[in-house]
Amino acid sequence: AQSVTQLDSQVPVFEEAPVELRCNYSSSVSVYLFWYVQYPNQGLQLLLKYLSGSTLVKGINGFEAEFNKSQTSFHLRKPSVHISDTAEYFCAVSEHNAGNMLTFGGGTRLMVKP
Amino acid sequence: DAGITQSPRHKVTETGTPVTLRCHQTENHRYMYWYRQDPGHGLRLIHYSYGVKDTDKGEVSDGYSVSRSKTEDFLLTLESATSSQTSVYFCATLGTSGPTDTQYFGPGTRLTVL
């Protein structure tokens, strides 16, 4: 069975600074990888996903993530954050041939300060 | 927004009472899911459905049952609510099981069991 670890439960950062949210996964088979964002009192929204091909994936709102198979990581980055990026971010994996069943990490709360 | 509504949005109930949460979708998606969200655990799958009257258990199914009599509705029932079931519950839908498809999430239901 797969598992997902988000290494930081909270990440405080100042506005316009760069940020990296870390995600590591464990699986015995090939996986698809996802990042979701949850704004306060809302449901989850897909930021980006890695299915195959280029290991650098660009998503919405200026976010990007890089798949590193050897380190089993899928870290999320943004070069310059805004106050509006304050939210909780979830990394998730789905094993190939698993019918799009998602396993989520525990979440990272990004707090952008003025 | 994939046309997913959840009702009620907030509910407070007492231990031992039955509770039913409803998820309604207008996208004619085949797959529907119920998750619970708890701090530090991310989202965990309770039950899912792969068609009308076709359901299966997820990771944390004990104490929950589901029903799907129509494509658009997926009900989650707590037969006898316990305090450990205090959580935020999210419904999600998926059109196909292919990797290029994406789960869409509803706004959530906050359930408090006293």
Contacts between the chains, C-beta under 8 A, distances in Angstrom:
chain1	res1	chain2	res2	distance
A	4	B	42	7.5
A	6	B	42	7.7
A	9	B	40	6.8
A	32	B	99	5.2
A	36	B	105	7.9
A	41	B	107	7.9
A	41	B	108	7.8
A	42	B	107	6.2
A	42	B	108	7.6
A	43	B	4	7.7
A	43	B	90	6.0
A	43	B	105	3.7
A	43	B	106	5.4
A	43	B	107	5.0
A	43	B	108	5.7
A	44	B	43	7.4
A	44	B	90	7.0
A	44	B	92	7.9
A	44	B	105	4.3
A	45	B	105	7.4
A	46	B	102	5.2
A	46	B	103	7.9
A	49	B	102	7.1
A	51	B	99	5.2
A	51	B	100	6.7
A	90	B	42	5.6
A	90	B	43	6.9
A	92	B	42	7.9
A	94	B	99	7.2
A	96	B	99	7.5
A	99	B	31	8.0
A	99	B	50	7.8
A	99	B	97	4.2
A	100	B	31	7.4
A	100	B	94	5.8
A	100	B	97	5.2
A	100	B	98	7.3
A	100	B	99	6.8
A	100	B	101	6.4
A	100	B	103	6.9
A	101	B	45	7.3
A	101	B	48	7.7
A	102	B	43	7.8
A	102	B	45	7.6
A	102	B	103	6.4
A	104	B	42	3.6
A	104	B	43	4.5
A	104	B	44	7.3
A	105	B	42	5.2
A	106	B	40	4.9
A	106	B	41	5.9
A	106	B	42	4.7
A	107	B	40	7.6
A	107	B	42	5.1
